[in-house]
């Protein structure tokens, strides 16, 4: 069995900076999909709906604002939502809206970092949504250059906001890569992604980075925001999640192929990270309407 995600061809043309859809509806009826463009999605009055971003599945609250990076599968589903008037504002913009050289200027550091993190999907805090909501709702009324300036201003304010939450596991979106601004970390991450199915130790990683274990642990945590073992487990979970969705292999087979040496350890780590068992995850993903071809 091979699972294919709908590839959306957005109405955004090369002549446009961005496109925006503002609508009120009673249900979500678009299947799980991905596309080349960034997407900022604001949703109101949809408490109980289900959000799927990469390998992350969750019920949403009354207010929702998520930035989805290029080629990351995503979708919202009615699930338990019963509100008759769901408000949704979707903004899609080209990944080259900001030129690569421009993005690497000092003043663009926060936006650049946000774009890189959006490859895993970013959920913004309720406080941030309440502050930015009036501007997003009013954006369709702005014209021409004013609308572009306002979008850039909104993106900047989002990039410096607090309590962003990354949704999908790092290794799930295998078509895109994050930059860590460190050759040692990028070399380590490349090694982990290539050898996640093998026994990998902190000692081995530290030697590869030509550092002591203590120094490497501190350096790794400073650069990535996570411990070495948490990062390794996250990479393994990302690959395991992909296999749970894309294959019919047993959960036991998947666990061992992703570097987990026993089932109880795999189930414990999986449930702690995703708040569900591997079987519940597979069943929940299947229920979102993923198209399956045999």
C-alpha positions as CSV (number, residue, x, y, z in Angstrom):
1,X,0.0,0.0,0.0
2,X,1.2,3.5,-0.8
3,X,-0.5,6.6,0.6
4,X,-0.6,9.7,-1.6
5,X,-1.4,13.2,-0.3
6,X,-3.3,15.5,-2.6
7,X,-1.0,18.0,-4.2
8,X,-2.8,21.4,-4.3
9,X,-2.2,23.7,-7.2
10,X,-2.9,27.1,-5.6
11,X,-4.4,30.0,-7.6
12,X,-1.3,32.1,-6.7
13,X,0.4,33.1,-9.9
14,X,4.0,34.2,-10.4
15,X,2.7,37.7,-10.9
16,X,1.2,37.9,-7.4
17,X,2.9,38.5,-4.1
18,X,0.2,36.6,-2.2
19,X,-3.4,35.5,-2.4
20,X,-6.0,35.6,0.4
21,X,-9.3,33.8,0.9
22,X,-11.8,35.0,3.5
23,X,-14.9,32.9,4.1
24,X,-17.6,31.8,6.5
25,X,-18.6,28.1,6.3
26,X,-20.3,25.4,8.4
27,X,-17.7,22.6,7.9
28,X,-14.2,21.7,6.6
29,X,-14.4,19.7,3.4
30,X,-10.9,20.0,1.8
31,X,-8.8,16.8,2.0
32,X,-5.3,16.5,3.5
33,X,-2.9,18.2,1.1
34,X,0.4,20.0,0.5
35,X,1.7,22.7,-1.8
36,X,4.8,24.7,-2.6
37,X,3.7,27.9,-1.0
38,X,3.7,29.1,2.6
39,X,0.3,29.3,4.2
40,X,-0.9,31.3,7.1
41,X,-4.3,30.1,8.3
42,X,-6.6,31.9,10.7
43,X,-9.7,30.1,12.0
44,X,-12.4,31.2,14.4
45,X,-15.4,29.4,15.9
46,X,-14.1,25.9,15.1
47,X,-13.6,24.4,18.6
48,X,-13.5,20.7,18.4
49,X,-12.3,20.6,14.7
50,X,-9.3,18.4,14.0
51,X,-6.0,19.8,12.8
52,X,-3.4,17.6,11.0
53,X,0.0,19.2,10.3
54,X,2.7,16.7,9.2
55,X,2.5,13.9,11.8
56,X,0.8,16.1,14.4
57,X,-2.9,15.5,15.1
58,X,-4.9,17.6,17.5
59,X,-8.4,19.1,18.3
60,X,-8.3,22.9,18.0
61,X,-9.8,25.6,20.2
62,X,-12.0,28.6,19.3
63,X,-9.1,30.6,17.9
64,X,-6.5,29.1,15.6
65,X,-3.5,30.6,13.7
66,X,-0.9,28.4,12.1
67,X,1.9,29.0,9.6
68,X,2.6,26.0,7.3
69,X,5.8,25.8,5.4
70,X,6.3,24.5,1.8
71,X,5.4,20.9,1.0
72,X,4.2,20.1,4.6
73,X,1.0,18.2,4.4
74,X,-1.9,19.7,6.4
75,X,-5.6,19.9,6.7
76,X,-8.5,20.8,9.0
77,X,-11.4,18.5,9.5
78,X,-14.9,19.1,11.0
79,X,-14.5,16.3,13.6
80,X,-16.5,17.5,16.7
81,X,-17.0,21.1,15.6
82,X,-20.7,22.0,15.5
83,X,-20.6,25.8,15.1
84,X,-22.6,26.8,12.0
85,X,-20.4,29.8,11.2
86,X,-16.7,29.0,11.0
87,X,-14.6,32.0,9.9
88,X,-11.5,31.2,8.0
89,X,-8.9,33.5,6.5
90,X,-6.1,31.8,4.5
91,X,-3.1,33.6,3.1
92,X,-0.8,31.9,0.7
93,X,2.5,33.4,-0.5
94,X,5.5,32.4,-2.6
95,X,8.5,30.9,-0.8
96,X,10.6,33.6,-2.7
97,X,8.4,36.5,-1.6
98,X,11.5,37.4,0.4
99,X,14.7,37.0,-1.7
100,X,17.2,34.6,-0.1
101,X,19.9,37.3,0.2
102,X,17.4,39.7,1.7
103,X,16.3,37.1,4.2
104,X,19.9,36.8,5.4
105,X,20.2,40.5,6.3
106,X,20.5,41.1,10.1
107,X,17.2,42.8,10.3
108,X,15.4,39.8,8.8
109,X,16.8,37.2,11.3
110,X,13.4,36.7,13.1
111,X,11.4,36.2,9.9
112,X,14.1,33.9,8.5
113,X,14.0,31.8,11.7
114,X,10.2,31.7,11.6
115,X,10.2,30.5,8.0
116,X,12.7,27.7,8.8
117,X,10.6,26.6,11.8
118,X,7.4,26.6,9.7
119,X,8.7,23.6,7.9
120,X,7.3,21.7,10.9
121,X,4.2,23.9,11.2
122,X,3.9,26.7,13.8
123,X,0.9,27.3,16.1
124,X,0.8,30.8,17.6
125,X,-0.4,31.5,21.1
126,X,-3.9,32.7,21.9
127,X,-2.5,36.1,23.1
128,X,-0.7,36.5,19.7
129,X,-3.9,35.6,17.8
130,X,-6.0,38.1,19.7
131,X,-3.5,40.9,19.0
132,X,-3.0,40.1,15.3
133,X,-6.6,39.0,14.5
134,X,-8.1,42.4,13.5
135,X,-5.3,43.0,11.0
136,X,-5.6,39.6,9.4
137,X,-9.4,40.0,9.1
138,X,-8.9,43.5,7.6
139,X,-6.2,42.5,5.2
140,X,-8.6,41.6,2.3
141,X,-9.8,45.2,2.2
142,X,-6.3,46.6,1.7
143,X,-5.1,47.3,-1.9
144,X,-2.0,46.9,-3.9
145,X,1.3,47.9,-2.2
146,X,-0.4,48.7,1.1
147,X,-1.6,45.1,1.3
148,X,2.0,43.8,0.7
149,X,3.4,46.1,3.4
150,X,0.7,45.0,5.8
151,X,1.4,41.3,5.2
152,X,5.1,41.8,5.8
153,X,4.4,43.7,9.0
154,X,2.1,40.9,10.2
155,X,4.8,38.3,9.4
156,X,7.3,40.4,11.3
157,X,5.1,40.7,14.4
158,X,4.4,37.0,14.3
159,X,8.1,36.2,14.1
160,X,8.9,38.1,17.3
161,X,5.8,36.8,19.2
162,X,6.2,34.6,22.2
163,X,5.2,31.0,22.9
164,X,5.2,29.7,19.3
165,X,4.7,25.9,19.2
166,X,6.3,23.6,16.6
167,X,3.8,20.9,15.6
168,X,5.4,18.2,13.4
169,X,8.5,16.1,14.1
170,X,11.7,17.3,12.5
171,X,12.2,14.3,10.2
172,X,8.7,14.0,8.9
173,X,8.9,16.6,6.1
174,X,11.8,15.0,4.3
175,X,11.6,17.2,1.2
176,X,12.8,20.3,3.2
177,X,15.7,20.9,5.6
178,X,16.3,23.2,8.5
179,X,19.4,25.4,8.8
180,X,21.1,25.5,12.2
181,X,23.8,28.1,11.3
182,X,26.4,25.6,12.5
183,X,28.4,23.2,10.4
184,X,28.9,20.9,13.4
185,X,25.2,20.7,14.2
186,X,24.2,20.3,10.5
187,X,26.8,17.5,10.1
188,X,25.4,15.8,13.3
189,X,21.8,16.2,12.1
190,X,22.6,14.8,8.7
191,X,24.3,11.8,10.4
192,X,21.3,11.2,12.7
193,X,18.9,11.4,9.8
194,X,20.9,8.9,7.8
195,X,21.6,6.4,10.7
196,X,18.5,6.8,12.9
197,X,17.8,3.0,12.5
198,X,21.2,2.1,14.1
199,X,22.5,2.4,17.7
200,X,23.8,5.9,18.0
201,X,25.6,7.2,21.2
202,X,26.4,10.6,22.5
203,X,30.0,9.6,22.6
204,X,30.0,8.8,18.9
205,X,28.3,12.1,18.0
206,X,30.7,14.1,20.2
207,X,33.8,12.5,18.5
208,X,32.3,13.4,15.1
209,X,32.1,17.0,16.2
210,X,35.6,16.9,17.7
211,X,34.3,17.9,21.2
212,X,34.1,16.4,24.6
213,X,30.7,14.8,25.6
214,X,30.0,17.6,28.1
215,X,30.9,20.4,25.7
216,X,29.0,18.8,22.8
217,X,25.9,18.3,25.0
218,X,25.8,22.0,26.0
219,X,26.6,23.2,22.4
220,X,23.9,20.9,20.9
221,X,21.2,22.1,23.4
222,X,22.2,25.7,22.9
223,X,21.9,25.4,19.1
224,X,18.8,23.2,18.8
225,X,16.9,23.9,22.0
226,X,16.8,20.2,22.7
227,X,19.0,17.5,24.2
228,X,20.8,15.1,22.0
229,X,18.7,12.1,23.0
230,X,15.4,14.1,22.6
231,X,16.5,15.1,19.1
232,X,17.4,11.6,18.2
233,X,14.1,10.2,19.5
234,X,12.2,13.0,17.6
235,X,13.9,12.0,14.3
236,X,13.1,8.4,14.9
237,X,9.5,9.3,15.7
238,X,9.2,11.3,12.5
239,X,10.3,8.4,10.4
240,X,8.1,6.0,12.4
241,X,5.1,8.3,11.9
242,X,5.8,8.4,8.1
243,X,5.9,4.6,8.0
244,X,2.7,4.2,10.0
245,X,1.0,6.4,7.4
246,X,2.7,5.2,4.2
247,X,3.0,1.5,4.8
248,X,1.1,-1.5,6.1
249,X,4.1,-2.8,8.1
250,X,3.3,-3.9,11.6
251,X,4.0,-1.5,14.5
252,X,6.6,-3.8,15.8
253,X,8.5,-3.9,12.4
254,X,8.3,-0.1,12.3
255,X,9.6,0.3,15.8
256,X,12.7,-1.8,15.2
257,X,13.3,-0.3,11.7
258,X,13.4,3.2,13.3
259,X,16.0,2.4,15.9
260,X,13.8,1.5,18.9
261,X,15.3,-1.6,20.6
262,X,12.1,-2.7,22.4
263,X,8.4,-2.1,22.0
264,X,7.6,-0.8,25.5
265,X,10.2,2.0,25.0
266,X,8.8,2.8,21.6
267,X,5.2,3.0,22.8
268,X,6.1,5.0,25.9
269,X,8.1,7.6,23.9
270,X,5.5,7.8,21.1
271,X,2.6,8.3,23.6
272,X,4.5,10.9,25.6
273,X,5.3,12.9,22.4
274,X,2.0,12.5,20.6
275,X,-0.5,11.8,23.4
276,X,-1.7,8.6,21.6
277,X,-0.4,5.1,20.9
278,X,1.1,4.2,17.5
279,X,-2.1,2.3,16.6
280,X,-4.3,5.2,17.6
281,X,-2.1,7.5,15.5
282,X,-2.4,5.3,12.4
283,X,-6.2,5.0,12.9
284,X,-6.6,8.8,13.4
285,X,-4.6,9.6,10.3
286,X,-6.5,7.1,8.2
287,X,-9.8,8.8,9.3
288,X,-8.7,12.1,7.9
289,X,-9.5,11.0,4.3
290,X,-5.9,10.3,3.0
291,X,-6.2,8.8,-0.4
292,X,-4.9,5.3,-0.6
293,X,-3.7,3.5,-3.7
294,X,-3.0,-0.3,-3.8
